[in-house]
Amino acid sequence: MNDSPGWASPGSAPSDGQDGAGIPRPSAPADANGPAGQWSATQPQGGQWSPPSAPGSGPGMPPPAPGWGGTPGPGWGGWPPMAAKPGVIPLRPLGVLEILDGAVSTMRAHWRPVLGISLTISVVTEIIAILLQRYVLPEPTSIDPNAVGSEALRQASESMQSELLSTAPATVIGMIATLFTTSLLTVVVSRSVLGRGVTLREAWSEARPRILPLLGLTLLLSLMSAAIMTVGLLPGLLIDGGAGLALALLGFIGAVVVVLWLMIRFTLAAPALMLERQPVLTSLRRSAKLVRGSWWRIFGILALTYLMVIVVTLIITIPFGIIAVTADSEGLGDLLKGSSPDFGWPFLIVTGIGEVIVSTLAYPFTAGVMALLYIDRRIRREALDLDLARAAGVPGYDTPRS
């Protein structure tokens, strides 16, 4: 049974050996490169939504309840019209706070699979990062504060290379961790919208076939960003002196702007890949189509999301950092002497616990916001709310759209 009409819930598409009859097909991009899916012929205007007729309405029936049809009520006085809410969000275009609240509500309503997924991945990731930091990665290169001229530039270059070498493994590990949590938690969010729970085993069973395509999407976006940054920085790096530095700075700023624009444009590619079972390139085109006309809105929601994550991170990591420095007496002694501190296991363990707590909370929140942004855009552009209400068994929505 496909419980997610309007998208293809991973693991329930006919490609898995099921009979395709009666299973709603995913809405595909309306371009020459995708299947024969089209935008809804009755799309609501941006920022507007017309609720369906109230269940039981028609000739000979009592007038609809306030808020439905033309009867004054909620929706006329400046707040949203009544809408079915089988799960964590109302089935209508969502406001910013509703998207954020929906992500938090998913964490509360389905805390067992959500925290089970995020905590397990966070612990494994942090253990690997600590072991690499302790036994594999080189010590950071020190810089002589009295160095000047070419010697200062050489030391700064070596320090930057050492920093990149030290952070690269953690970045790769974090990317893989984000990959797994996004794939699993997107399944949880898609079920929670319908008011249905999902076990950890079910989430893994549905997400597993899409992990490799999601990995390909992640690598493609990473390579795209790296190529743009290289093109922006390379001309300035090839020129010596102040002119080269200024050109590199301008190239860096321009590359950041282009990368940011592309990342927002393709931010819905991962949910499209997971929930519509689309290939990588089709998912990118799908995201571009859904984001079109709402770039700034999506940028603002994501900026607010990551600002909240940063605030939570500071609230948690600062106390753990103070405890870690205090618990590591040798590192604290070096710090008080003004020399470079050599922190040991107490520092790594305490800070690692803080990082696990932050990741356990941040992973499901950001994944939930991404998935709900995707659902909101499809509700606004393709009237997906009608399909979702029918899938959730809401009375009055049992007739499929033609």
Salt bridges, closest charged atoms under 4 A:
ASP3 OD2 - ARG191 NE 3.06
ASP3 OD2 - ARG196 NH1 3.68
ASP16 OD1 - ARG277 NH2 3.41
ASP31 OD2 - ARG285 NE 3.74
GLU98 OE2 - ARG92 NH2 2.56
GLU151 OE2 - ARG154 NH2 2.46
GLU158 OE2 - ARG154 NH1 2.54
GLU206 OE2 - ARG191 NH2 2.16
GLU276 OE1 - ARG286 NE 2.87
GLU276 OE2 - ARG378 NH1 3.47
ASP376 OD2 - ARG297 NH1 3.03
ASP376 OD2 - ARG380 NE 3.05
GLU382 OE2 - ARG286 NH1 2.87
GLU382 OE1 - ARG378 NE 2.61
ASP387 OD1 - ARG390 NH1 3.04
ASP387 OD2 - ARG401 NH2 2.49
